[in-house]
Every structure is written in C-alpha cells, then in structure tokens.
Amino acid sequence: MACLIGKLLSLVSAALLPSPLAVIILRAHGHRIGPRCRIGFSLLWVDRLILQGSSRIGHLNLIACKRLCIGTSGYIGRANVIAGPLSVLLRREGAIGNSNKVVRGPQGAVTIGPASLRVGRLAKVTAEHRIDCTRSVRIGDYSTLAGIGIQVWTHGYVHETTGPGRYRVDGSVAIANNVYLGASCIVSMGVDICAGVIVGAGTTIARTIDEPGLYVSSAIRQLPRPVNPADRPDLIAETDPTLSERVYVKRISGRALTAP
C-alpha cells in the first residue's frame, strides 16, 4: 500500500507541479534525481526513477514502466508514450525525441521475463517511431533512428495455411554503435545490426547485418513458407505455462535472443 501511495503522489506531482517541487516529492519517495535535472508536466508511473547530471524529461509524456534511468545530459522530449513492464536506460547524452511509442504487452499471458530498451551514449531515437519491447532492444553508442516512422519489432507471427492456428516468434534486436537507420525502416525480430551500417529510408531489415556498409531496399520477391517450427534448429520453444499461445525464441549463431 505504501508503494502504491508513493507512486500516486509521484504521478500527481510530476503532472501538476513545477519541476523543482516535483523533484522534491520524487526524491522524498526514494527516486534518485540530480540537483540540475528537470521534469516537465508529464504522467510518471515508475517503480524506480534515476536522473543523473543535467538530464531531463519534457512535457506531456506518459511514462509507465518498471525502471527509468537517464544518464548525464540525456533526455526524453515531449509527447512520448513509454508503457509496459520494461526498463528504459539512456546512457550519457542518449535521447528519445518527441512523439515516440515504446510499448510492451502485459506480463504473463503475452510477455514473460525482463525486457529493456537501452539507448547508448549520444544515440538518439528522433521522432514518431515505434519500438516493440516484447523482448529487449539495444541501440548502441552514436547510433540514430532518424526521420520519422521507423518500426522496431521483437515479435512476429506465422499463420497456418488454413484455419485459425498460428505461433509467435520472439527475438531481441541489437543495433550496434555508429548505425544510421533512415526514415520508415522496419526492423524485424531477432535482428542484429553490426557497427558502421547505414540503412536507407523505407528499408525492411529482416535478417542480421554483420558487415558495415550502405543497405537499401530491394524489389519484392517470393520466398518459401516457413517450415514446421519443430524442424527448425534456429527456434526454441518457450515453455512458460502462463503464455496464452505458442511462442518460439529465435536463435542466431547458437545464441538464444532473450532479454540481456
């Protein structure tokens, strides 16, 4: 009950009070906030808030997550939605711009275990992007999700050829250092992008990129349907009994892509 009351007071203070007063109340309830940090008029519903140095949170954000940590000079802009059972960690000077959505489904029937969004030093998620954190997403130092309309997905579905049957495939996404993604790119589950990659606008990234270079979209082509998941060595069946559907975790180079 005390924890719930503390979160309610934090929610109200961040939404209604000027930054200096909101910071005082948040500190009183155990959150770690540096003396030069600023918090705009936003709805904050977090278990743990850590703001370092001169980091800041802008106006009109809805942030409802387990843990939010922003390093020195990092920031979250305005009108973002960050919602779900996940942790968001921004390193020094890392940033989430304006009007982005970072979401994760409810724990239990939809998602299991921990998941996080990690944004590296001087990395930025610019504006109007969507990041699905069914599994974890990591964005390396000095990398940018540019323009608008980028989608990062950590789950997808395979439907049977007839009837209602389907199964889900999950996989964390790792974007290394010094990567540039152009506007409206789509990143599929289980993808790793190595350092020094530039991806042109409107490109769908459905496989791991392990060599630096410039990548652009190609003409659409037909591929064979996925084989039975039981016959695929790159998929591991998720056995958690709380899930409401069949789920497989994608394995790349012997590594199961789970939350770090």
N, C-alpha and C positions, 0 to 999 in steps of 0.2 A: 504493500500500500504506500509506504514512504517513497519507494522508487517511482510509482505512478504519479504521486503528488508532485514530486520533483520534476518529472518530465512535463506535467501540465503547466507548472509555473515557468519552466523554461520556454515552453511553447508560447505562452501568453506574453512573456517578457520580450522575446525576440520579435514577436509580431506587432506589439503595440508600443514598446518603449524605445526611446533614443538609444543609440549604440552604447554610450557609457553606462547607463543604468542597466541595460540588458546584460552587459558583460559582468557587472557586479552580481546580479542574480544568478547568472550561469555559473560563475566561479563559486558562489555560495553552495551550489548543489554538486560540486565536485568536478566540474569541467575545467580543463586547463586552457586558459586563454591569456596570451601575452598582453602586456600593457599597451602596445601600439596596434593591436588588432581591432577591426571594426566589423560590426554585424548590422546589416540593413534590416528593413522591415520584412521579415520572412517567417515562415512557419517551420520551426525546428522541432523534430520529434526524434531524438537520438539518445542511445544509451551512453555513448561516450563521445565528447567533442574535444578536440585538441587543435588549437590555433596557435601557431608559432610566429615569432617575429612580428612583421607588419602584414600578415595575411589578412584576408577579408572575405566576407560574404555579402553580396549585393542584395537588392530589394526584390521582393515578390517571388522568392524561391519557396518551393515545397520540398523539404528535405526530411524524409522519414526513413532512417536506416539504423543499423546497429552501431556503426562507428564512423566518424568523420574526422580525418586528420589532414590538416593543410600546413605544409612547411612554410618557412620564411618567404615572404613576398609572393606566395601563391594566392590564388583567389578563385572564387566562384562568382560569376557575373550575376545577371538578373533573369528572372522568369524561367528558371530551370526546375525540372521535376526529377528528384532522386528518391526512389521509393522501393522498398523491399528489404528482405533480410540479407543485407550485404554490408561490407565495409568499403569506404571510399578513402583512398590515401593519395594525396597530392604531395609530391616531393617539392623541394625548394624551387620556387618560381613556376611550378606547374599550374595549369589553369584549365577551368571549364568555363567557357564563354557564356553566351546568352541563349535561352530557349532550347536547351538540350533536354533529352529524356534518358535517364539511366534507370532501368527497371529490372526487377526480379520477381518471379511468381512466389506465392505463399510457400512457406516451409512445410514439408510433409507430403501431401499428395502430388504437388507439382515439382518442387525442388527439394534437394537434400544436401546436407553438409554445408560447409562455409563457402562463400564466394566473395570476390572483391573486384573493384576497379582500381587499378594502380596507374597513376599518371606520373611520368618521370620528370626529371629536372628540365625546366624550360620547355616542356612538352605542352601542347595545347589541343583541347577539343573546342573548336571555334564556335559555331552557332548552328542550331536547328538540326542536330544529329541525334540518332537514336542508338543506344547501346543496351543490348540484352545481356544481363548477367546471370542467366540460368547457371552458367559456370563462369569462372573468373576471366577477366580481360586485363591484360597488361600492356601499357603503352610506354615505350622506352624514352630515355632522355633525348631531348631535342627533336622529337617527332611531332607531327602536326596532322590532325584531322581537319582538313581545310575546307573552304567554301561552305556549302550547306548540303544537307540531305544524305550524309553518309549513314549507313546502317551496319552495325556490327552484331552478328548473331552467334550465340553459343549453343543453339539447339536447332534441330530441323526434323522433318517427318518423312517417312517413306510409307505411302499408302499401298495397300494390296490392289491387284488389278481388278478385283470385283469385291463387292461387299464393303462393310464399314471398317475392316481391320486396318491397323496401322501400328507402327512403332516409332519411337523417338530416338534420335542420335544426338548426344551431347558432346561438346568438346570445348575446352578453354581456347582462347585466342591470345596469341602473344605477338605483339608488334615491337620489334627491336628498336635500337637507337637510330636516330637520323633517318627516319622514314617519313615520306610525304604521301598522304592519300588525297587525291583530288576530289572535288565535289561529287556527290551522288554515287560514290563507290559503295559496293556491298561486299562485306567480308563474311564468309560462311564459317560455321562451327569447325573447331579443330584445326584452324589455320595458324601457321607460324610464318611471320614475315621477317626476314633477316635484315640486318643493318644496311643502310645505304640504298634503300629501294625507293623509287619514285613511281607512283601509280597514277595514270592519267584519269581524268574525270569520267564517271559513268562506267567504270570497270567493275566486273564481278570477280572477286578473288575466291575461288572455290578449292584451291589447293595451296599447299605450303610453297613459299618462295624462299629458296635457300641460296640465291646468288644475287648480288647487288646489280642494279640496272634500272632501266625505264620499262614499265609494263603498261600496255594499253589493251582495250577490249578487242576481241576478235569476232568474226562472224559466227552466228548461231549454228550449231551442228548437232546431229542426233548421236546420242550415246546409248549403250545398252542399259536396261533397267538394272537396279542393284540386285545382287544375288541374295539368297536367304541369309539373314544376319548370322545364323548359327554356323554358316560355312565361311564366314569372313574372319580371318585372323586379326584384322585391324579393329574389330569391335568386341567389347567386353560387356556381357550382360550385367545390368545393375540389379542387384538382388534385394534392395531395401523393400520390405513388405508394405511400407506406408505409401509407396507410389501407386497412382491410380491407372498407370498404363505401362506398357513395355518400354524400357529405356535401355539404350546401349551407349557406352562411353567409347569414343574414338581413340585409338592408339596410333601414335606415329613414331616410327623408329624405336619400337619397344617401350615407348613411354605412354602410359595412360594419361589422358589430358584431364586431370582433375584440378580442383582448386589448389593454388600454391599455399 
